[in-house]
């Protein structure tokens, strides 16, 4: 996730300057607070939010919160993290779905914010994670193909779809959909409403009418993180006009600043409930302020990483590889291919690294196109091999290599580099045979205990 990449870098750099000080005082935190202020404003955080945040951090830093177990730098970092959590809502707030079905969720927002795709992502999340029976309906009779887009997405995520027509009135569509949902014993009805290119009275009036008819359990405002400060202003207008219950922040994977996420809760008083982190229908994450605060400050987010592994990793293939490693069996190119695919499913190397404590700077490096290009090349090369060649890479002679590189659009050097990397991984796997895996885990545990940071020492424990 690219969100907060630049903010994280600047905050970490400014906070480091306090390390080594004897105590926290107004004099030695002044420069750091100024740098934090600049970092937040450059991240497009609303000015009133920045002022309140810095004031709260300063009050706590100069107050009675002094811990003998932490040095001033760690103490200040802890305060900043706690204040970031408070700023974003302190804890995850899940959907509040009514007991009597169907619970109705309405999506509101400007055109292009990602309402329709967010509706599909939410449907998939509720179906898989909450085991709900879902129906979707579109009341967007204005945008060409809006209804058809939602129908296609409903098939993709395998949920029910109530067919509406552009010739109908939005209120009539909604009434018919609610009746159908009751008849079919649907748990949750998700309503995709029409948006506009800008806020207008006609749109707000229609949304108010639909809200009165639906009486939704959740009225979610879908907002594009990439429009920055405008996102917050738009959220305020919607919140003043409608009884919003929460926010879905979309396209955060394309926004390195993250100002909207830090501002929208304070400006509207409504919690961010989900983050849209990609184009795929499973790219929706529940929003956890504490986890995101840790990520912003380079502390990682192991809980989210573990949950993502459980959700996206093919457990059968993972168990198969683990069994091969323990038994000392050969790690072939099919195994490497599977690992690359698993990594891709997890969002790539950068997505995983940014969730590891102390690895944020490496995650930033892993985002560059050269690193991603190398992974793509490896995938193309492996896909161009026959199953026999992946199983027994020693058979790769000159003519086979030429066929593979021609088919994958790569060079002999690329192929030789992959084979070399595979051999290095094979050697590592052999060392992990039997108790080797236990020894490796014990060594990693020791490194973590010495500072909680796999990539360096001195990581603060809170």
C-alpha positions, 0 to 999 in steps of 0.5 A, a space after each residue: 500500500 503506497 498510502 503514507 509512504 512519504 509521510 512515514 519517511 518524514 515523520 520517522 526522520 524528524 522523530 529520530 532527532 529527539 533520540 539521545 536527549 536527556 528529557 523531553 522539553 519544549 526546547 528540544 521538541 520544538 524543531 521536531 514538532 515543526 517538521 511533523 507539522 510540515 510533513 502533515 501539511 504536505 500529506 494534505 492533512 487539513 490545517 485545523 486537524 494538524 493544529 489540534 494534533 500538534 497541540 495534543 502531542 505537545 501537551 502530552 510530551 510536556 506533561 506527566 507522561 514520563 516512563 523510566 523504561 523509555 528514552 525521550 525519543 521512544 517516549 515521543 514516538 509512543 505519544 505520536 502513535 497514541 495521538 495518531 490512533 485517537 485522530 483516526 478513531 482509536 479502534 476499528 468500528 465494524 458494520 452495525 447490521 440490524 438483526 431483522 433481515 434484510 439489513 440495508 447498506 447504502 453507498 453514497 458519494 461522487 461519481 468516480 469515487 468507486 461506489 460500484 466497485 466498493 459495493 462489490 468488494 463489500 458484498 464479497 467481504 460480507 459473504 466470505 468473512 461474515 457468511 451473509 446472504 447478499 443481494 445488490 441493486 443499482 438505483 443509478 439510472 443516469 450513468 450509462 451502463 451503471 446497472 450492467 456494471 453492477 450486474 457483472 460484478 455481482 456475478 464475479 463475487 457470486 451474490 444475488 443481483 436485483 435487475 433494475 432498468 434505467 426507465 424506472 424511478 430510483 424509489 420504485 427500484 428500491 421498494 421492489 428490491 427490498 420486497 424481493 430481498 425479504 421474499 428471498 430471505 436475503 441477509 444484507 441488501 447493498 444499494 449502489 446509488 447515483 453519483 454526480 461529478 460535483 455536489 448538487 441539490 438534486 443529487 442530495 434530494 434524491 439521496 435523502 428520499 432513498 434514505 427515508 425509504 430504505 432506513 439503512 442500517 449503514 449509510 456509507 460515504 465512499 470517498 477517493 483518497 487521491 483527491 486529498 483536501 477536496 475529499 475532506 470538504 466533500 465529506 463534510 457536505 455529505 455529512 451535513 446533509 445525510 445521516 452517514 454512519 461511516 466512510 469507505 476510503 478508496 484508491 489508497 494504494 495510489 495515494 502516498 500522502 494519506 491526508 484524507 485518512 487522517 482528516 476525515 474522522 476529525 472533520 465529519 465525526 464518522 469512522 472510516 470503516 474500510 480501505 479500498 487497497 486495489 482494483 480486485 474484488 478482494 482488495 477491501 480491508 477493515 480499517 484499524 487505526 492502531 495498526 495504521 498508526 504503527 505502519 505510518 511510524 515504521 513499526 509494521 503491522 504483523 496482525 494485518 499481515 497474518 490475517 492477509 496470509 490466512 485469507 490469501 495464501 493457498 494453504 494446500 500448497 504452503 503445507 506441501 512446501 513446508 513438508 518438502 522443506 522439513 523432509 529435505 526434498 528438492 525445491 524445484 522451479 514449480 515451488 518457486 513459481 508457486 511462491 511468486 504467485 502467492 507473493 503476487 496474491 499478497 500484493 507483492 513484496 512491498 505490501 508485505 515488507 511495509 507490514 514488517 517492523 522496521 522494514 518500511 524503508 525497504 518496502 519503499 525500495 521494493 515499490 520501484 518499477 525495476 524490482 517489480 519488473 524483475 518479479 514479472 520477468 521471473 513469472 514469464 520465464 517460469 510460465 514459458 517452461 514445460 512442467 518437466 523443465 520446472 521439475 528438473 531444471 538441470 535439463 535446460 540446455 542452450 536450445 531449451 533456454 532460447 525457446 523459453 526466453 523467446 516465448 517469455 520476451 526475456 534474455 538468456 541473462 534473465 534466465 540464468 539469473 533466475 536459475 542462480 537465484 533458484 539454486 541459492 534458495 535450494 541451498 537455503 531450503 536444504 539447511 532448513 531440513 529437519 531441526 534446521 527450521 526450528 533453529 532458524 525460527 529460534 534465531 529469528 525469535 532471539 533477534 526479535 527479543 533483542 529489539 523487536 526489529 528484524 532489520 536493526 536493533 533499538 526498536 521500542 516496545 510499548 
